[in-house]
């Protein structure tokens, strides 16, 4: 779950908000902090993140470039 996010970050600009649950990163399922860290490290090589997020309103994909 996203507990805090910097309003100047690319993730925030792409639509990621506090309270959303991240289910996948670049089609890799994440279910804990360790899985999240591993998926982000792998995504850094592709220079792009594709997140499957769940909010109270909907489940959706959010994509944005890294770096």
C-alpha positions in Angstrom: 0.0 0.0 0.0 1.2 3.5 -0.8 1.6 5.2 2.5 3.3 8.4 1.4 4.2 9.9 -2.0 6.1 13.0 -3.0 3.9 15.4 -5.0 6.9 16.2 -7.3 7.6 12.6 -8.2 6.9 11.0 -11.6 4.7 8.5 -9.9 2.5 11.2 -8.4 2.3 13.0 -11.7 1.2 9.8 -13.4 -1.6 9.3 -10.9 -0.3 7.2 -8.0 -1.9 8.3 -4.7 -1.7 7.5 -1.0 -3.9 4.6 -0.1 -3.5 2.8 -3.5 -2.4 -0.9 -3.3 0.2 -1.9 -5.8 -0.5 -5.4 -7.1 2.0 -5.6 -10.0 5.1 -3.9 -11.3 5.8 -4.5 -15.0 3.5 -7.6 -14.9 5.4 -9.0 -11.9 3.0 -9.7 -8.9 4.1 -8.0 -5.7 2.6 -8.9 -2.3 5.1 -7.5 0.2 7.8 -4.9 0.6 10.6 -7.3 -0.4 8.8 -8.2 -3.7 8.2 -4.6 -4.4 11.9 -3.7 -4.0 13.0 -6.6 -6.2 10.5 -5.6 -8.9 11.6 -2.0 -8.9 15.2 -3.0 -9.2 14.4 -5.1 -12.2 12.3 -2.3 -13.7 15.2 0.1 -13.4 16.8 -1.7 -16.3 13.8 -1.1 -18.6 13.6 2.6 -17.5 9.8 2.4 -17.2 7.3 1.3 -14.6 3.9 -0.2 -15.4 2.0 -0.5 -12.1 -1.3 -2.3 -11.6 -2.9 -0.4 -8.7 -6.1 -0.8 -6.8 -7.9 2.1 -5.3 -11.4 2.4 -3.7 -12.7 3.5 -7.1 -11.0 1.1 -9.6 -8.2 -1.2 -10.5 -6.0 0.3 -13.2 -2.6 0.4 -14.9 -0.4 3.4 -14.5 2.7 3.8 -16.6 5.6 6.3 -16.3 9.3 6.6 -17.2 12.0 6.2 -14.6 14.8 8.7 -14.1 
